[in-house]
């Protein structure tokens, strides 16, 4: 190799002391990908047993990590709360219950449990959902068995366990329309989202048929979707911020079916409405309306109403199962809950800011300089969050040695087997355990590689400013990951 060529590799990849062969192979992948060359990207690969840095490129540069942020929020929750931590949801009678009549309000009180839905638990790859309102109906059944037959007051959705900050800094306005930008709340029903099912009417010219899951009359749908034979077949959706009226327009084939998933406006109002309908289905009369009970910044939690009586309680699965869903399917809302629950259980204000302070303390314990990151949320949906590949790999190495190692490793998607990596790394199934990350112009992947020699490596790759589809960038990233995997053979 010429001196000029060697100097180029050392300058471009910072590979002094690294495997020259690996650096050359990575360079070949980059050289064959104009999209990657035009992007800002960084990577780091470390042998966990020896601590040897096998590859590095822009490892101390800042990147928007997208959902790689969840590595930080979920590891924080595991380290601070433990894998067996659970949350509860309760139905409370806020007044005396006499002869089946509640003289007062009935409150559904959340404390961060995100599993009131039809999602199967523990996590199962591609498992079918059950009844979306099943857990809520079970709570109402408990209240019925406790003697409730009539509510004279209102149905209250209470999410005051956390400060009400539905949308973190840096989330885009259009994110809030969709399920992945569902509002953050201590009271969570069906991931604070709902599905609009759209079917062609069968006869061209007629409006499409619409239905909601969970079924409810809380939202108003303005249907301007026509059934047509000729393309284009495209459906659009919009809603005023905080509104309950959704406008849908476009075209669908006569025999086609589509689904759109949207976030709710106010989780507590939505949950209160759903409870009211569930009570009425059970034959329990409700005289009042619905109300939301939020907690504002620097406000204490709501004090229990005198004569309050708990009528029903539901306990969440353990945290180990919750973070498994969070990381494997990249569930934004559940990741945000991790931050707030840590703050609440550590005696701090249960807010986003306090959760981020807890994260900073956690990172300082592993030797991470605050200059290496700027976190604004726990999910990675914020475009303001920044982190270095070096900080990501340091976190991975720390958690590999932690007391919660097993729960942590099991929470990550497995290449070729499940989660967001179920269809990637098929030829190396089981060897890659890593968290994905995707935003517009952002692609990231970080986790562990188990080599054929039985060694474990930790890696981080993140690409920013990519003016291409995520699919195209993933192809280049996956090629590099396979090179990393083979480097440790």
C-alpha positions as CSV (number, residue, x, y, z in Angstrom):
1,X,0.0,0.0,0.0
2,X,1.4,3.4,-0.9
3,X,2.2,6.0,1.8
4,X,-0.4,8.3,0.3
5,X,-3.1,5.6,0.5
6,X,-2.2,4.8,4.1
7,X,-2.3,8.5,5.1
8,X,-5.8,8.8,3.5
9,X,-7.2,6.0,5.5
10,X,-5.8,7.3,8.7
11,X,-7.1,10.8,8.1
12,X,-10.6,9.7,6.8
13,X,-11.3,7.1,9.5
14,X,-9.1,7.8,12.4
15,X,-7.9,4.2,12.4
16,X,-4.6,4.4,14.2
17,X,-4.3,1.1,16.0
18,X,-7.4,-0.3,14.4
19,X,-7.8,-3.1,11.8
20,X,-6.6,-1.6,8.5
21,X,-8.5,-4.3,6.7
22,X,-11.8,-3.4,8.3
23,X,-11.3,0.3,7.6
24,X,-10.6,-0.5,3.9
25,X,-13.7,-2.6,3.7
26,X,-15.9,0.1,5.2
27,X,-14.3,2.6,2.9
28,X,-15.3,0.5,-0.1
29,X,-19.0,0.4,1.1
30,X,-18.9,4.2,1.5
31,X,-17.3,4.6,-1.9
32,X,-20.0,2.5,-3.5
33,X,-22.8,4.6,-1.9
34,X,-23.0,8.2,-3.1
35,X,-25.9,8.7,-0.7
36,X,-23.7,7.9,2.2
37,X,-20.9,10.0,0.9
38,X,-23.2,13.1,0.8
39,X,-24.5,12.5,4.3
40,X,-23.0,13.2,7.7
41,X,-22.4,9.9,9.4
42,X,-20.5,8.5,12.3
43,X,-19.7,5.1,13.8
44,X,-17.9,3.2,16.6
45,X,-17.2,-0.4,17.2
46,X,-15.8,-1.8,20.4
47,X,-14.8,-5.3,21.6
48,X,-16.5,-5.4,25.0
49,X,-14.2,-7.9,26.7
50,X,-11.0,-6.2,25.9
51,X,-12.3,-2.6,25.4
52,X,-10.4,-2.4,22.1
53,X,-11.8,0.1,19.6
54,X,-12.0,-1.8,16.3
55,X,-13.4,1.0,14.2
56,X,-14.2,4.7,14.6
57,X,-15.5,7.5,12.4
58,X,-16.8,10.8,13.7
59,X,-17.4,9.2,17.0
60,X,-17.3,12.5,18.9
61,X,-19.5,14.4,16.5
62,X,-23.1,15.2,17.4
63,X,-25.9,13.5,15.6
64,X,-29.7,13.4,15.8
65,X,-30.2,9.8,17.0
66,X,-33.9,9.3,16.3
67,X,-35.2,6.3,18.2
68,X,-31.7,5.3,19.4
69,X,-32.7,7.8,22.1
70,X,-34.8,5.0,23.5
71,X,-31.6,3.2,24.5
72,X,-31.0,5.9,27.0
73,X,-34.6,6.3,28.5
74,X,-35.2,2.5,28.8
75,X,-31.8,1.8,30.3
76,X,-32.4,4.6,32.8
77,X,-35.7,3.1,33.8
78,X,-34.2,-0.4,34.3
79,X,-31.2,0.9,36.3
80,X,-33.3,3.2,38.6
81,X,-36.6,1.2,38.9
82,X,-35.6,-2.4,38.4
83,X,-37.0,-4.9,36.0
84,X,-39.9,-5.8,38.3
85,X,-41.3,-2.3,38.7
86,X,-45.0,-2.0,37.9
87,X,-47.6,0.8,37.5
88,X,-51.3,0.8,38.4
89,X,-54.6,2.1,37.0
90,X,-57.5,2.6,39.3
91,X,-61.2,3.4,39.3
92,X,-62.1,5.4,42.4
93,X,-65.4,6.5,43.7
94,X,-65.1,10.1,44.8
95,X,-67.9,10.2,47.2
96,X,-70.1,7.9,49.2
97,X,-71.5,4.7,47.5
98,X,-74.9,3.9,49.0
99,X,-77.4,1.3,47.6
100,X,-75.4,1.1,44.4
101,X,-75.5,4.9,43.8
102,X,-72.2,6.9,43.8
103,X,-73.0,10.4,45.1
104,X,-70.1,12.1,43.4
105,X,-67.7,11.6,40.5
106,X,-66.1,8.4,39.3
107,X,-62.4,8.8,38.4
108,X,-60.1,6.6,36.2
109,X,-56.7,7.4,37.7
110,X,-53.5,6.5,35.7
111,X,-49.9,6.2,36.9
112,X,-48.1,5.4,33.7
113,X,-49.4,1.9,32.9
114,X,-49.3,1.8,29.0
115,X,-50.9,-1.6,28.6
116,X,-54.6,-0.8,28.6
117,X,-55.1,-2.0,25.1
118,X,-55.4,-5.2,23.1
119,X,-51.6,-5.5,22.7
120,X,-50.5,-9.0,23.7
121,X,-48.1,-9.1,26.6
122,X,-45.4,-10.3,26.9
123,X,-44.2,-9.1,23.5
124,X,-44.8,-11.6,20.7
125,X,-43.5,-10.9,17.2
126,X,-46.4,-10.2,14.8
127,X,-49.0,-11.5,17.3
128,X,-52.6,-10.4,16.7
129,X,-54.1,-7.8,18.9
130,X,-57.0,-8.7,21.2
131,X,-60.0,-6.6,22.3
132,X,-58.8,-3.0,22.3
133,X,-61.1,-2.2,25.2
134,X,-60.8,-5.5,27.1
135,X,-58.7,-4.2,30.0
136,X,-61.0,-1.2,30.5
137,X,-64.0,-3.5,30.5
138,X,-62.3,-5.6,33.1
139,X,-61.9,-2.6,35.4
140,X,-65.6,-1.7,34.9
141,X,-66.5,-5.2,35.8
142,X,-64.6,-4.9,39.0
143,X,-66.5,-1.7,39.8
144,X,-69.8,-3.5,39.1
145,X,-68.9,-6.3,41.4
146,X,-68.0,-3.7,44.1
147,X,-71.7,-2.6,43.9
148,X,-71.6,0.3,41.5
149,X,-74.9,0.7,39.6
150,X,-75.2,4.5,39.1
151,X,-72.9,7.5,39.0
152,X,-74.6,10.8,39.9
153,X,-71.6,12.9,39.0
154,X,-69.1,13.1,36.2
155,X,-66.6,10.6,34.8
156,X,-63.1,12.0,35.4
157,X,-59.9,11.0,33.6
158,X,-57.1,11.7,36.0
159,X,-53.5,11.8,34.7
160,X,-52.1,14.0,37.5
161,X,-49.4,11.4,38.4
162,X,-47.3,13.3,35.9
163,X,-47.1,16.9,34.9
164,X,-49.2,17.3,31.8
165,X,-46.8,18.0,29.0
166,X,-48.2,16.1,26.0
167,X,-45.6,17.1,23.4
168,X,-41.9,17.4,24.2
169,X,-39.7,20.1,22.8
170,X,-38.7,19.5,19.2
171,X,-41.6,17.4,18.1
172,X,-43.0,18.6,14.8
173,X,-46.6,19.8,14.6
174,X,-47.7,17.2,12.1
175,X,-46.3,14.4,14.4
176,X,-49.2,15.1,16.8
177,X,-51.7,14.0,14.2
178,X,-50.4,10.4,14.0
179,X,-50.2,7.5,16.5
180,X,-46.3,7.8,16.7
181,X,-46.8,11.4,18.1
182,X,-49.6,10.4,20.5
183,X,-49.7,12.8,23.5
184,X,-47.7,11.8,26.7
185,X,-49.9,11.3,29.7
186,X,-50.0,9.2,32.9
187,X,-53.4,7.9,31.8
188,X,-53.0,5.8,28.6
189,X,-55.8,4.0,26.8
190,X,-54.8,2.1,23.6
191,X,-51.5,3.9,23.4
192,X,-53.5,7.2,23.3
193,X,-54.2,6.5,19.7
194,X,-56.9,5.0,17.5
195,X,-57.2,3.3,14.1
196,X,-59.5,4.5,11.2
197,X,-60.4,1.5,9.0
198,X,-61.3,2.5,5.4
199,X,-63.0,0.2,3.0
200,X,-64.0,0.7,-0.6
201,X,-67.8,0.8,-0.9
202,X,-67.8,-1.9,-3.7
203,X,-69.7,0.4,-6.1
204,X,-67.6,3.1,-7.8
205,X,-68.8,6.6,-7.0
206,X,-70.0,5.9,-3.5
207,X,-68.2,7.2,-0.3
208,X,-65.8,4.8,1.4
209,X,-66.9,3.0,4.5
210,X,-65.2,4.1,7.8
211,X,-65.0,2.5,11.2
212,X,-62.9,3.2,14.4
213,X,-60.9,1.0,16.7
214,X,-61.4,1.3,19.6
215,X,-65.1,1.9,18.5
216,X,-66.4,5.2,19.9
217,X,-68.3,8.3,19.0
218,X,-65.7,10.6,20.6
219,X,-64.4,11.7,17.2
220,X,-66.2,13.1,14.3
221,X,-65.1,11.9,10.8
222,X,-65.7,14.1,7.7
223,X,-65.6,11.5,4.9
224,X,-64.7,12.8,1.5
225,X,-63.1,9.5,0.3
226,X,-64.6,8.2,-2.9
227,X,-64.7,4.7,-4.2
228,X,-63.1,4.8,-7.7
229,X,-61.6,2.3,-10.1
230,X,-59.0,4.4,-11.9
231,X,-55.9,5.6,-10.1
232,X,-54.5,7.6,-8.3
233,X,-55.6,5.8,-5.1
234,X,-54.4,8.1,-2.3
235,X,-56.0,9.0,1.1
236,X,-55.1,12.0,3.2
237,X,-56.0,13.0,6.7
238,X,-56.0,16.2,8.7
239,X,-57.2,17.6,12.0
240,X,-57.0,21.0,13.7
241,X,-54.5,20.9,16.7
242,X,-56.4,19.6,19.7
243,X,-59.6,19.0,17.7
244,X,-61.8,16.0,17.6
245,X,-62.9,16.3,13.9
246,X,-60.8,14.5,11.4
247,X,-61.1,15.3,7.7
248,X,-60.4,12.4,5.3
249,X,-60.2,12.8,1.5
250,X,-59.0,11.0,-1.5
251,X,-59.8,7.8,-3.4
252,X,-59.8,4.0,-2.8
253,X,-60.4,1.0,-5.0
254,X,-63.9,-0.7,-4.6
255,X,-62.4,-3.9,-2.9
256,X,-59.5,-2.2,-1.1
257,X,-58.9,-1.8,2.6
258,X,-56.7,0.8,4.3
259,X,-55.9,1.8,7.9
260,X,-54.8,5.1,9.3
261,X,-53.6,5.5,12.8
262,X,-54.0,8.8,14.7
263,X,-53.2,10.2,18.1
264,X,-56.0,11.4,20.4
265,X,-56.3,15.0,21.4
266,X,-56.5,14.8,25.2
267,X,-55.8,11.4,26.7
268,X,-57.8,12.0,29.9
269,X,-60.9,13.3,28.2
270,X,-60.7,10.4,25.7
271,X,-60.3,7.8,28.5
272,X,-63.1,9.4,30.5
273,X,-65.4,9.2,27.5
274,X,-64.4,5.5,27.0
275,X,-65.1,4.7,30.6
276,X,-68.5,6.3,30.4
277,X,-69.4,4.2,27.4
278,X,-68.0,1.1,29.1
279,X,-70.1,1.7,32.2
280,X,-73.3,2.1,30.1
281,X,-72.5,-1.1,28.2
282,X,-72.4,-2.8,31.7
283,X,-75.7,-1.3,32.6
284,X,-74.4,1.3,35.0
285,X,-76.2,4.6,34.7
286,X,-74.2,7.8,34.4
287,X,-75.9,11.1,35.1
288,X,-73.0,13.5,34.5
289,X,-70.6,14.2,31.7
290,X,-66.8,13.8,31.3
291,X,-63.9,15.8,32.7
292,X,-60.1,15.8,32.6
293,X,-57.9,16.3,35.6
294,X,-54.4,17.4,34.6
295,X,-51.4,18.5,36.7
296,X,-49.6,21.7,35.7
297,X,-46.0,22.6,36.2
298,X,-45.0,23.1,39.9
299,X,-48.5,21.9,41.0
300,X,-48.8,19.2,43.6
301,X,-50.7,16.1,42.7
302,X,-54.5,16.2,43.2
303,X,-55.4,15.3,46.8
304,X,-57.8,12.4,47.2
305,X,-61.4,13.5,47.7
306,X,-62.8,12.8,51.2
307,X,-64.7,9.5,51.3
308,X,-63.0,8.2,48.2
309,X,-63.2,4.5,47.7
310,X,-61.2,2.4,45.3
311,X,-63.5,0.2,43.3
312,X,-61.1,-1.4,40.8
313,X,-57.4,-1.7,40.2
314,X,-55.2,-3.0,37.4
315,X,-51.5,-3.6,37.7
316,X,-49.2,-3.5,34.7
317,X,-46.8,-6.2,33.6
318,X,-43.2,-5.8,35.0
319,X,-41.0,-3.1,33.5
320,X,-38.9,-5.7,31.8
321,X,-41.8,-6.5,29.6
322,X,-42.7,-2.9,29.0
323,X,-39.3,-1.9,27.8
324,X,-39.2,-5.0,25.5
325,X,-42.2,-3.5,23.7
326,X,-40.7,0.0,23.8
327,X,-37.4,-1.1,22.1
328,X,-38.6,-3.9,19.8
329,X,-41.4,-2.0,18.2
330,X,-39.9,1.5,18.9
331,X,-43.0,2.8,20.9
332,X,-42.5,6.5,21.4
333,X,-45.1,7.1,24.1
334,X,-43.8,4.2,26.3
335,X,-40.3,5.6,26.1
336,X,-41.5,9.0,27.3
337,X,-43.2,7.3,30.2
338,X,-39.8,5.9,31.3
339,X,-38.4,9.4,31.9
340,X,-41.4,10.6,33.9
341,X,-41.8,7.5,36.0
342,X,-38.1,7.6,37.0
343,X,-38.5,11.2,38.1
344,X,-41.8,10.4,40.0
345,X,-40.3,7.3,41.8
346,X,-37.1,9.2,42.7
347,X,-39.2,11.9,44.5
348,X,-38.6,14.6,41.9
349,X,-41.3,16.5,40.0
350,X,-42.8,14.0,37.6
351,X,-42.0,16.0,34.5
352,X,-40.0,15.8,31.3
353,X,-37.3,18.2,32.6
354,X,-36.9,16.2,35.9
355,X,-36.7,13.0,34.0
356,X,-34.0,14.4,31.8
357,X,-32.1,15.6,34.9
358,X,-32.3,12.0,36.2
359,X,-30.9,10.8,32.8
360,X,-28.0,13.3,33.1
361,X,-27.1,12.0,36.6
362,X,-27.2,8.4,35.2
363,X,-24.9,9.3,32.3
364,X,-22.4,11.0,34.6
365,X,-22.1,7.8,36.6
366,X,-20.8,6.1,33.6
367,X,-18.4,8.9,32.7
368,X,-20.3,10.5,29.9
369,X,-19.4,14.2,29.5
370,X,-22.6,16.5,29.2
371,X,-20.9,17.9,26.1
372,X,-21.5,14.6,24.3
373,X,-25.3,15.0,24.3
374,X,-28.4,17.1,24.4
375,X,-31.6,15.3,25.2
376,X,-35.0,16.9,24.8
377,X,-37.2,13.8,25.0
378,X,-37.1,10.1,25.8
379,X,-38.2,8.7,22.5
380,X,-36.1,10.4,19.8
381,X,-39.0,12.0,18.0
382,X,-37.5,15.4,18.9
383,X,-35.3,16.9,16.2
384,X,-33.4,18.8,19.0
385,X,-32.0,15.7,20.7
386,X,-28.3,15.1,19.9
387,X,-25.7,12.5,21.0
388,X,-22.4,11.1,19.9
389,X,-21.7,7.5,18.7
390,X,-19.1,7.4,21.5
391,X,-21.7,8.1,24.1
392,X,-24.0,5.4,22.7
393,X,-21.3,2.8,22.8
394,X,-20.4,3.8,26.3
395,X,-24.0,3.2,27.4
396,X,-24.1,-0.2,25.7
397,X,-20.9,-1.3,27.4
398,X,-22.2,-0.1,30.8
399,X,-25.5,-1.9,30.5
400,X,-23.7,-5.1,29.4
401,X,-22.1,-5.1,32.8
402,X,-25.2,-4.0,34.8
403,X,-27.3,-6.0,37.2
404,X,-30.2,-5.7,34.7
405,X,-28.2,-7.0,31.8
406,X,-30.6,-9.9,30.9
407,X,-33.7,-7.7,30.8
408,X,-31.8,-5.1,28.9
409,X,-30.4,-7.4,26.2
410,X,-33.8,-9.1,25.8
411,X,-35.5,-5.8,25.1
412,X,-33.6,-5.2,21.9
413,X,-34.8,-6.3,18.4
414,X,-33.1,-9.4,17.1
415,X,-31.9,-9.4,13.6
416,X,-33.8,-11.8,11.3
417,X,-36.1,-12.8,14.2
418,X,-38.3,-10.0,15.7
419,X,-39.1,-6.4,16.3
420,X,-37.9,-3.7,13.9
421,X,-35.1,-6.0,12.8
422,X,-37.3,-9.0,12.0
423,X,-36.8,-8.6,8.2
424,X,-33.1,-7.5,8.4
425,X,-29.9,-9.6,8.8
426,X,-31.7,-12.8,7.7
427,X,-28.4,-14.4,6.8
428,X,-27.0,-13.6,10.3
429,X,-30.2,-14.3,12.3
430,X,-29.7,-14.0,16.0
431,X,-26.2,-12.4,15.7
432,X,-27.4,-8.7,15.8
433,X,-29.3,-7.3,18.7
434,X,-29.8,-3.6,18.1
435,X,-32.1,-0.6,18.3
436,X,-33.2,1.1,15.1
437,X,-33.8,4.8,14.6
438,X,-35.6,6.6,11.7
439,X,-36.6,10.1,11.1
440,X,-36.7,12.1,7.9
441,X,-33.1,12.3,6.8
442,X,-32.0,10.3,9.8
443,X,-31.1,6.5,10.0
444,X,-29.4,4.9,13.1
445,X,-28.6,1.5,14.4
446,X,-26.9,0.6,17.7
447,X,-26.5,-2.5,19.8
448,X,-24.5,-5.7,20.1
449,X,-23.0,-8.2,17.7
450,X,-22.3,-11.8,18.7
451,X,-19.5,-13.2,16.6
452,X,-18.9,-16.8,15.5
453,X,-16.0,-16.9,17.9
454,X,-18.3,-16.2,20.8
455,X,-17.2,-12.6,21.4
456,X,-19.6,-9.7,21.9
457,X,-19.1,-6.3,20.2
458,X,-20.9,-3.0,20.8
459,X,-21.5,-0.6,17.9
460,X,-23.2,2.6,16.9
461,X,-23.9,3.8,13.4
462,X,-25.9,7.0,12.7
463,X,-26.5,8.9,9.5
464,X,-27.8,12.4,9.3
465,X,-28.7,14.8,6.4
466,X,-29.4,11.8,4.2
467,X,-31.2,13.1,1.1
468,X,-32.6,9.7,0.3
469,X,-35.2,7.1,1.5
470,X,-34.5,5.4,4.8
471,X,-34.5,2.1,2.9
472,X,-31.6,3.1,0.7
473,X,-29.5,4.3,3.6
474,X,-30.3,1.1,5.6
475,X,-28.8,-1.0,2.9
476,X,-25.5,0.7,3.3
477,X,-25.7,0.7,7.1
478,X,-26.5,-3.0,7.1
479,X,-23.5,-3.8,4.9
480,X,-21.3,-2.0,7.4
481,X,-22.8,-3.9,10.3
482,X,-22.1,-7.2,8.6
483,X,-18.5,-6.1,8.1
484,X,-18.4,-5.2,11.8
485,X,-19.8,-8.6,12.7
486,X,-17.2,-10.4,10.6
487,X,-14.4,-8.3,12.0
488,X,-14.8,-10.1,15.3
489,X,-14.7,-13.6,13.8
